[in-house]
């Protein structure tokens, strides 16, 4: 094997290994820790995918217009370790979610607490 081919294979391996790190984002870069928001809405979709569980809500504003809001929860394994189940949230459920708003003003929230039927579910470890 010549040196160029070995170098190419090593470089490709390093790039592939680094891809999961590049895919994840910084909380500080995307969310504003000074903008705590609370929204009430109807669950439309729950996606248990890595690196975060994504919860979609239909949220009605003061004028009656409905918008799709995306809530980023913890990792699937993290939520399962805290007692969440795959069917803890289902389409049609009415929930209240509090968390940190996106810096860009979009309908994206880093969820910290989800309230369903009077029961509060934490999305972060050791937050009771």
C-alpha positions, -999 to 999 in steps of 0.1 A, spaced: 0 0 0 15 33 -9 17 63 14 -10 84 -4 -36 56 -2 -28 50 35 -31 87 42 -64 89 23 -79 60 42 -68 75 76 -82 109 67 -115 94 57 -117 74 89 -110 105 110 -137 125 92 -163 98 96 -155 95 133 -159 132 138 -193 135 121 -214 129 152 -196 156 170 -202 180 141 -239 172 140 -245 182 176 -249 218 185 -241 241 214 -270 252 236 -255 287 238 -254 290 201 -290 281 195 -309 290 226 -312 321 248 -309 312 285 -325 345 294 -357 338 274 -377 313 294 -410 306 276 -441 286 284 -464 274 257 -497 254 258 -505 232 229 -516 199 214 -491 172 206 -490 165 169 -458 143 167 -432 128 190 -399 116 174 -377 94 196 -345 99 176 -309 107 186 -295 130 196 -328 145 211 -364 135 213 -384 161 193 -419 170 203 -441 189 179 -470 210 192 -498 230 176 -499 262 195 -527 288 191 -517 324 195 -538 353 209 -553 359 174 -564 323 171 -537 314 145 -522 279 150 -484 274 145 -462 243 147 -437 246 176 -408 222 179 -396 212 214 -362 197 218 -361 174 247 -332 153 262 -318 122 245 -340 91 243 -319 72 267 -318 101 292 -356 104 292 -361 66 295 -337 66 325 -358 93 341 -390 71 338 -404 84 305 -420 58 283 -423 58 245 -460 65 249 -457 91 277 -468 117 251 -491 109 223 -507 130 194 -538 147 208 -524 152 243 -528 187 257 -495 198 273 -477 228 287 -440 231 280 -415 255 295 -380 260 283 -356 283 265 -365 300 233 -344 299 202 -321 329 196 -335 334 161 -371 339 173 -383 307 156 -409 284 171 -381 262 186 -377 256 223 -352 237 244 -378 221 267 -370 218 304 -404 207 318 -435 192 302 -468 191 321 -494 166 310 -526 161 330 -513 179 360 -481 157 361 -448 174 355 -421 156 335 -386 169 336 -365 167 305 -332 172 324 -315 150 349 -322 158 386 -347 185 379 -377 176 401 
